[in-house]
Amino acid sequence: MGPGHPECPERLDAIDDRLLASGIRDFLDHRDAPQASLGDIELAHTRMHVMSLRGMAEGLPDQIDAGGGGYARIDPDTTMNVHTWDAALRAAGATLAATDAVLAGELENAFCAVRPPGHHACRDHAMGFCFFNNIAIAARYALDRHGLQRVAIVDFDVHHGNGTEDILAGDDRVLMVSFFQHPFYPYSGDKPHSANMVNLPVPAYTRGMEIREMIEYAWLPRLEAFRPEMIFISAGFDAHREDDLGQLGLVESDYQWITWKVKEIAKKHSKGRIVSALEGGYNLDALGRSVEAHIRVLADL
């Protein structure tokens, strides 16, 4: 994104360093992210959007300088460089490879440590640090390529996953549940587009115990009734109380609790099948600790 941007390469370094320092890295199965095919990207995005980003990337110079050369601006917060196209294809490709591995029974679940994030990417445009909607693509892939009948999406980022809603609202094969700070960027979600969206807008400074109560009341009954065959998680950790990009009050134990609840649903209805992908989380220390808590539950560590 350019120098000084919160969506920076150090985010993935912070996660890897934390997993190494905690001692759990060696217990995990690590896999490289392949590129997603354009046909699979177009399960969730228009061809015009895909070709527009590709053309923009190909028109950028190879050299990137600290003064801003080699970048193209998508919106006031989002820029791309000559490497963004490959990174975005691999971020989506990670979720697709994880979906294949989980549905093949190679893995019970997977966490995709990817950049750029995806849940603000709408069907026909990029925004909010996001280019392709990694989780929406994977959900449609599970439905259209693997033939599943019902999948659920859990989004616990501090920001509303407007792109995921834009792509999947009205698709009765998908149930999306989320909470997010409101009013806050992208200033949406307080009025769901359709019945398959369970949105919980919460005010600034809401703490973890209040979020847990709302999840028990609003998310869990809908997930139980829906009986998803697979669950996808947009795992944003910027609702952490130490993250300055939001004003919510979650801590590591809250992410652990949410993951346990999702895993219980998955064990009951989905053969344990979960694919989680990184969204937000910009305080590097809090991000590393929160991802560790999330992965410990997924991996039974």
Buried (B, 14 or more C-beta within 10 A) or exposed (E): BBEEEBBBEEBBEBBBBBBEEBEBBEEBEEBEBBBBEEEBBBBBBEEEBBEBBBEBBEEBEEEBEEEEEBBBEBEEBBBBBBEBBEBBBBBBBBBBBBBBBBBEEEBBBBBBBBBBBBBBBBBBBBBBBBBBBBBBBBBBBBBEBBEBEBBBBBBBBBBBBBBBBBBBBEBEBBBBBBBBBBEBBBEBBEEBBEEBBBBBBBEEEBBBEBBBEEBEEBBBEBBEEBBBBBBBBBBBBBBBBBBEBBBBBBBBEBBBBBBEBBBEBBEEBBEBBBBBBBBBBBBBEBBBBBBBBBBBBBBEE
